[in-house]
Amino acid sequence: MDQVAYFDAVVVGGGPAGATAARELAAMGRSVLLLDKGGRIKPCGGAVPPRLIQDFEIPAKLIKARITTARMVSPSDARVDIPIENGYVGMVDRDEFDEWLRERARLAGAARELGCFESVERDGEGRTFVCYQKGNSGTLEGERCRVRTSVVIGADGALSNVGRSEIPGAAKIPYVFAYHEIVRSPVEGSDGFDGRRCDVYYQGQVSPDFYGWVFPHGDTTSVGVGSCRKGFALRAATGELRRHAGLAGQPTVRREGAPIPLKPLKRWDNGRDCILAGDAAGVVAPASGEGIYYAMACGQMVAASADAFLRTGNPKRLGDARRSFMKDHGRVFWVLGILQHFWYRNDQRRERFVSMCRDKDVQRLTFEAYMNKKLVHSSPMAHAKIFFKDLAHLMGLVAPKA
């Protein structure tokens, strides 16, 4: 017999999805290895809604800023400020936030290991092994390790190595490439900077098909852009955005770039012993690019699905996670996908989109849905009004407001 360590589950990737899945499984009494390559931080605005803070018991110390206003900036530089009523949007620094989640998984009983995933292997007896190289992505030690497991959870990002090697169709996931720079926040009020306001730029020169952002995190601020267009100069666009926002002279703390998926994969598991979570599964919201809440909710569902598989031995239970996620969030993703398809296509439509955001019904229903992570059903007349306003703006029957 092969004398290697055994874990009920090996989680590859220690971001919000992987760390949450590892913690959930460890809390269920499962033996878990959380394998994270370390050495990189995902580019992310860092916004977390109240539901995430409540559902996942996030301590106040991790909330670096409390955003009470969202500013939409149109191609003509028209600005629409949307107040966030009855609450706030929390902002986290992914460097600190992700490490806290990984450590919480360890405290729940998961084993942590720094290492880079290499492959999933199987022997003649049908046993599953995960092979990896020890050390973080910048200081690999050269030692090749091998552990046995019953289920592999791939939470290793949009270009998931687990997914591409094990899950049909995972290599074809559509994505936006995002780049941001973390800068020191200026003194409050200087050059119009407001540490309680997030700015979103819908301008073709900032991004031809997505948007740019300026998101304060207390002492630091994330300034970044995203685009699907190959060859678009993200770094140059970010520099221009910094100048436009009055942040060109602020010291740069770090720079990060990564692909961000914009559509859930049609399949998350291989029907045998592997399942994906978070960005690897494609659970980033279209239009907004929001992913932290969805990654953690996905990690929770994947853990429950993996536990059911471990209890029953039935690999069909691995499919439970995607079914549960799409039941809870599929409709929101569909609506946001339509929004992105219609409104981000060119500057003329983006101008109309920002103008439409002045509407109080749009503002209220949008933020109620964002804060609670579900579509609002209590105001059918408001939904009907928004539908016809959408049509009027799309058809050019309403002139954009300056």
C-alpha positions in Angstrom: 0.0 0.0 0.0 1.1 3.5 -0.8 2.1 5.2 2.6 1.0 8.8 1.9 -1.2 11.1 4.0 -4.9 10.9 3.5 -7.5 13.7 3.6 -11.2 13.4 3.0 -10.9 16.6 0.8 -8.1 18.5 -0.7 -9.0 22.2 -1.5 -6.7 23.7 -4.1 -6.7 27.5 -3.7 -7.1 29.6 -0.6 -9.2 32.5 -1.8 -12.7 33.2 -0.4 -14.3 30.1 -2.1 -11.5 27.7 -1.2 -11.1 29.0 2.4 -14.8 28.9 3.0 -15.2 25.3 1.6 -12.2 24.1 3.7 -13.7 25.7 6.9 -17.1 24.3 6.3 -15.9 20.8 5.7 -13.5 20.9 8.7 -16.4 22.1 10.8 -18.3 19.0 9.7 -15.5 16.8 11.0 -13.9 16.1 7.7 -10.1 15.9 7.3 -9.1 18.7 4.9 -5.9 20.0 3.3 -6.1 23.6 2.1 -3.4 24.0 -0.5 -2.6 27.6 -1.4 0.3 28.7 -3.6 0.5 32.1 -1.9 2.5 35.1 -3.2 -0.3 36.8 -5.1 -3.4 38.8 -4.4 -6.4 39.0 -6.7 -7.2 42.4 -8.2 -10.5 43.3 -6.6 -12.4 46.3 -5.6 -13.1 44.7 -2.3 -16.8 45.4 -1.9 -18.8 43.1 0.4 -22.5 43.5 1.0 -24.2 43.4 4.4 -25.5 39.9 3.7 -21.9 38.5 3.4 -20.8 40.2 6.6 -23.8 38.7 8.4 -23.9 35.3 6.9 -20.2 34.6 7.2 -19.7 36.4 10.5 -17.0 38.8 9.3 -15.5 40.9 12.1 -15.6 44.7 12.0 -11.8 44.9 12.0 -11.7 43.6 8.4 -14.1 46.4 7.1 -11.7 49.1 6.1 -14.4 51.5 4.9 -18.2 51.8 4.9 -19.5 53.1 1.6 -22.7 55.1 1.7 -22.7 56.5 -1.9 -22.1 55.1 -5.3 -21.1 57.5 -8.1 -21.7 56.6 -11.7 -19.7 58.6 -14.3 -20.8 58.6 -17.9 -18.8 59.0 -21.1 -19.6 62.8 -21.1 -18.4 63.0 -17.5 -22.0 63.4 -16.2 -22.1 62.1 -12.6 -25.0 60.4 -10.8 -24.7 59.9 -7.1 -26.8 57.1 -5.7 -27.2 57.0 -1.9 -27.1 53.6 -0.2 -30.1 53.6 2.0 -30.6 51.6 5.2 -27.0 50.4 5.4 -23.6 50.5 3.8 -21.3 48.5 1.5 -18.2 47.2 3.3 -14.8 47.4 1.8 -12.1 44.9 2.5 -8.4 44.6 1.6 -8.0 41.2 -0.1 -4.5 40.7 1.3 -5.7 40.8 4.9 -9.2 39.4 4.2 -8.2 36.3 2.4 -5.5 35.4 4.9 -8.1 35.8 7.7 -10.4 33.4 5.9 -7.5 30.8 5.5 -6.6 31.1 9.1 -10.2 30.7 10.2 -10.3 27.4 8.2 -7.1 26.3 10.0 -8.7 27.1 13.4 -11.7 25.0 12.3 -9.4 22.0 11.8 -8.2 22.2 8.2 -4.5 21.6 7.5 -2.7 24.4 5.6 0.1 23.9 3.1 1.9 26.3 0.9 2.3 24.6 -2.5 1.6 24.8 -6.2 -0.8 22.2 -7.6 0.5 20.0 -10.4 -1.9 17.2 -11.1 -4.6 14.8 -10.0 -3.5 11.2 -10.4 -5.3 7.9 -9.9 -3.9 4.4 -9.4 -5.1 1.0 -10.5 -7.3 0.6 -7.4 -9.2 3.8 -8.3 -7.7 5.9 -5.5 -7.2 9.6 -6.1 -4.0 11.6 -5.4 -3.2 15.3 -5.6 0.4 16.1 -6.5 2.0 19.5 -5.7 5.3 21.2 -5.3 6.0 22.7 -1.9 6.5 26.4 -1.3 4.8 29.5 -2.6 4.7 30.6 -6.2 7.9 32.7 -5.7 10.0 30.4 -3.6 9.3 26.8 -4.7 11.4 24.4 -2.7 11.5 21.7 -5.4 10.0 19.0 -3.1 7.2 17.1 -4.9 4.5 16.0 -2.5 1.6 13.5 -3.0 -1.5 13.1 -0.8 -4.4 10.8 -1.2 -8.0 12.1 -1.0 -11.6 11.2 -1.8 -12.6 14.6 -3.3 -10.6 17.4 -4.9 -12.1 21.0 -4.7 -10.6 23.3 -7.4 -10.8 26.8 -6.1 -7.8 28.0 -8.1 -9.2 30.9 -10.1 -10.6 31.6 -13.5 -7.8 29.7 -15.3 -8.1 26.8 -12.9 -5.5 24.1 -13.4 -7.8 21.6 -11.7 -10.7 22.6 -14.0 -8.7 22.4 -17.2 -7.4 19.0 -16.3 -10.5 17.5 -14.9 -13.7 19.3 -15.9 -15.2 19.2 -19.4 -15.5 22.7 -20.8 -13.6 24.4 -18.1 -10.9 25.7 -20.4 -13.5 27.7 -22.4 -14.7 29.9 -19.6 -15.3 33.5 -20.8 -13.6 36.2 -18.8 -12.7 39.9 -18.4 -9.1 40.7 -17.6 -8.9 43.0 -14.6 -6.0 45.2 -13.5 -5.8 47.5 -10.6 -3.3 49.6 -8.5 -3.6 50.0 -4.8 -2.6 53.5 -3.9 -2.4 55.5 -0.6 -5.6 57.3 -0.1 -5.4 61.1 -0.1 -6.5 63.3 2.7 -10.3 63.2 3.0 -11.9 65.9 0.8 -8.8 66.6 -1.3 -9.5 66.9 -5.1 -13.0 65.7 -4.4 -11.9 62.4 -2.9 -14.6 60.9 -0.6 -13.6 57.8 1.5 -17.3 56.8 1.8 -18.0 56.9 -1.9 -17.3 54.4 -4.7 -16.8 55.8 -8.2 -17.6 53.7 -11.3 -16.5 55.0 -14.7 -18.6 53.9 -17.7 -16.3 55.5 -20.4 -14.9 54.0 -23.5 -11.4 55.3 -23.0 -11.4 53.7 -19.5 -12.8 50.4 -20.8 -14.4 49.7 -24.2 -16.7 47.0 -22.8 -16.7 47.0 -19.0 -15.9 49.8 -16.5 -13.2 51.4 -14.3 -13.4 51.9 -10.6 -12.1 54.0 -7.7 -12.9 52.1 -4.5 -11.6 53.5 -1.1 -10.3 51.0 1.5 -9.6 53.4 4.3 -5.8 54.1 4.2 -5.6 52.7 0.6 -7.7 52.9 -2.5 -8.2 50.4 -5.4 -8.1 52.1 -8.9 -8.6 49.7 -11.7 -10.2 48.7 -15.0 -11.5 45.6 -16.7 -11.9 44.6 -20.4 -12.6 41.5 -22.5 -10.9 43.2 -25.5 -7.5 41.7 -26.3 -4.8 44.2 -26.7 -6.6 46.9 -24.7 -3.9 48.8 -22.6 -5.3 48.2 -19.1 -2.3 49.7 -17.3 -2.4 52.9 -19.4 -6.1 53.2 -18.9 -5.6 52.8 -15.1 -3.0 55.6 -15.2 -5.4 57.8 -17.0 -8.1 57.0 -14.5 -5.8 57.9 -11.6 -5.1 61.3 -13.2 -8.8 61.9 -13.8 -9.6 61.0 -10.2 -6.8 63.1 -8.7 -4.8 60.1 -7.6 -1.8 60.3 -10.0 0.5 61.6 -7.3 -0.5 59.1 -4.6 2.2 56.4 -3.7 1.5 53.0 -5.3 1.4 50.1 -2.8 1.0 47.3 -5.2 -0.2 46.3 -8.7 -2.2 43.2 -9.6 -3.9 41.7 -12.6 -5.9 38.6 -13.3 -8.8 37.2 -15.4 -12.2 37.4 -13.9 -14.9 35.0 -15.3 -18.3 36.4 -16.2 -20.5 33.3 -16.6 -20.9 30.1 -14.5 -19.7 27.0 -16.1 -22.3 24.6 -17.3 -20.7 21.8 -15.2 -18.6 22.1 -12.0 -17.8 18.4 -11.4 -16.3 15.5 -13.3 -18.9 13.0 -12.1 -16.2 11.2 -10.1 -14.0 13.0 -7.6 -13.4 16.6 -8.5 -15.6 19.8 -8.2 -14.9 23.5 -8.8 -15.7 26.5 -6.6 -15.5 30.3 -6.9 -13.9 31.9 -9.9 -12.9 28.4 -11.2 -16.7 27.7 -11.4 -17.4 31.1 -13.0 -19.4 32.5 -10.2 -18.7 36.2 -10.7 -21.7 38.4 -11.4 -21.9 39.8 -15.0 -22.1 43.6 -15.4 -20.8 44.3 -11.8 -17.9 41.8 -11.7 -18.8 41.2 -8.0 -17.4 37.9 -6.8 -16.6 37.8 -3.1 -20.1 37.0 -1.9 -20.8 34.6 -4.7 -17.4 32.8 -4.2 -18.1 32.3 -0.5 -21.7 31.2 -1.0 -20.4 28.8 -3.7 -17.7 27.5 -1.4 -20.4 26.8 1.2 -22.5 24.9 -1.3 -19.6 22.9 -2.7 -18.6 21.9 0.9 -22.1 20.6 1.5 -22.1 18.8 -1.8 -18.7 17.2 -1.1 -19.8 16.1 2.3 -22.9 14.4 0.8 -20.6 12.6 -1.7 -18.4 11.5 1.1 -21.3 10.2 3.1 -23.1 8.4 0.3 -20.3 7.5 -2.1 -22.6 8.7 -4.9 -20.7 11.0 -7.3 -24.0 12.5 -8.5 -24.2 14.4 -5.2 -21.3 16.5 -6.5 -23.8 18.1 -8.9 -25.9 19.4 -6.0 -23.7 22.5 -5.5 -24.3 23.9 -9.0 -28.0 23.2 -8.8 -28.3 24.9 -5.4 -26.3 27.9 -6.6 -28.2 28.5 -9.8 -31.5 28.1 -7.9 -30.5 30.9 -5.6 -28.6 33.2 -7.9 -29.1 32.0 -11.5 -31.9 34.6 -12.2 -29.8 37.5 -10.9 -26.9 36.4 -13.1 -29.2 36.2 -16.2 -30.6 39.7 -15.6 -27.1 41.1 -15.1 -25.8 39.4 -18.2 -28.6 41.0 -20.3 -27.7 44.4 -18.7 -24.1 44.0 -19.6 -24.9 42.9 -23.2 -27.1 45.9 -23.9 -25.7 48.8 -21.9 -21.9 48.3 -22.1 -21.8 48.0 -25.9 -20.8 51.6 -26.7 -20.5 55.0 -25.2 -23.9 56.1 -26.5 -25.6 53.3 -24.6 -23.4 53.8 -21.6 -24.5 57.5 -21.5 -28.1 56.4 -21.5 -27.4 53.8 -18.8 -25.9 56.3 -16.4 -28.8 58.7 -17.1 -31.2 55.9 -16.3 -29.5 55.4 -12.9 -30.9 58.8 -11.9 -34.3 57.1 -11.6 -35.3 56.5 -7.9 -37.0 53.1 -8.7 -33.8 51.9 -10.4 -31.7 53.0 -7.5 -33.9 51.5 -4.8 -34.4 48.1 -6.5 -30.8 47.8 -7.6 -29.4 48.3 -4.1 -32.0 46.3 -2.4 -31.1 43.4 -4.7 -27.4 44.0 -4.1 -27.6 44.3 -0.4 -29.8 41.2 0.0 -28.5 39.1 -2.9 -31.8 38.4 -4.5 -34.2 40.1 -6.9 -36.9 42.2 -5.2 -40.4 40.9 -5.8 -42.4 43.2 -3.4 -42.9 46.1 -6.0 -44.3 44.7 -9.2 -45.3 48.1 -10.5 -41.8 49.5 -9.9 -40.4 46.6 -11.9 -42.8 47.3 -14.7 -41.9 51.0 -14.7 -38.2 50.1 -14.9 -38.9 47.7 -17.8 -40.6 50.4 -19.9 -38.0 53.0 -19.0 -35.3 50.5 -20.1 -37.0 50.2 -23.4 -37.3 53.9 -23.9 -33.7 54.6 -23.1 -32.5 51.7 -25.3 -34.6 52.9 -28.2 -33.4 56.4 -27.8 -36.8 57.8 -27.0 -35.4 59.5 -23.8 -32.6 62.0 -24.1 -29.8 61.4 -21.6 -29.7 64.0 -18.8 -26.6 66.1 -18.4 
